[in-house]
């Protein structure tokens, strides 16, 4: 079974997270397949890329299930691969849309924030716990999207924020239930398709400042300043203790 489904629907490409038994958590394999799928879409005749997740939620984010067996260098490489993929989404010349339901945490929330349109159901829940274990990933992109004050408020929350908070802060574009997604997608595609592909790509480029090198430097510095494996483990132990 592929971890990511790639579906061409006319001029729309659907990239679907397909690891539902693990809440579509981002392991090394799924990041590789996501990166390959996005590259394939950019080389196709598509005008729009749609991200979705199979199962009960969009994605639980970074796969933390093997933290004890992972070295700091292995974790750093995985974070770098995630950041490279997120940068590719953020600077994609095609229109990008995320349809979100259920849990959308960590790197998955960063993926949503990197898209041009971000649609979520009422049951969607978002959280970016990276700062809790000293990881700085995607902060500048989030600030560009929602503004400095909202970014700070969202990043420092102790609990997930819901669709209403996400809409109020501009983290998502709309709240729409699953049975409305097809109509929303059709409306977005209609707008995109009225502009030629070169013009859309140039508009997208002008609207998004290119800070790729600075963002990667910040991520690497935050992940390597001290043992990231230990920091994540402490965070997980604290979460588990709270559940007791």
LINCOR-V417463 format. One line per field, one symbol per residue. ss: DSSP state (h for helix, s for strand, l for the rest). psi: psi as a letter, one per 30 degrees, with the letter a starting at -180 (. if undefined). burial: b if it has 16 or more other ideal C-beta (glycine too) atoms within 10 Angstrom, else e. A space follows every 50 residues. Layout:
BEGIN
ss = ???
psi = ???
burial = ???
END
This chain:
BEGIN
ss = lllssssssllssssssllhhhlllslhhhhhhhhhhhhhhhhllllsss ssslllllsllsllllhhhllhhhhhhhhhhhhhhhhhhhllllssssss llssslhhhhhhhlllssssllllssslhhhhhlllllhhhhhhhhlhhh hhhhhlllllsshhhhhhlllllssllhhhhhhhhhhhhhhhhlllhhhh hhhhhhhllllhhhhhhhhhhhhhlllhhhhhhhhhhhhhhhhl
psi = kkfkkjkkibgkkkjkkhhffghhkjaeeeeeeeeeeeeeeffaglfkkk klklaflekgakjgfgefgkleeeeeeeeeeeeeeeeeeegkflkkkkjk lbkilbfeeeeefflekjkklfgkkkkifeffggkjkgeeeeeeefleee eeeeegkfllkaeeeeeeggeleljkleffeeeeeeeeeeeeffkleeee eeeeeffjkjheeeeeeeeeeefgeljeeeeeeeeeeeeeeff.
burial = eebbebeeeeebbbbbbbbeeebbbbbeebbebbbebbeebeeeebbbbb bbbebebbbbbbbbeebeebebeebbebbebbbebbbbbbebebbbbbbb bbbbbbbbbbbbbbbbbbbbbeebbbbbbbebbbbbbbbebbebbbeeeb beebbeeeebbebebbeebebbbebbeeeebeebbeebbeebbeeebeeb beebeeebeeeeeebbebbeebbeeeebbebbbebeeeeeeeee
END
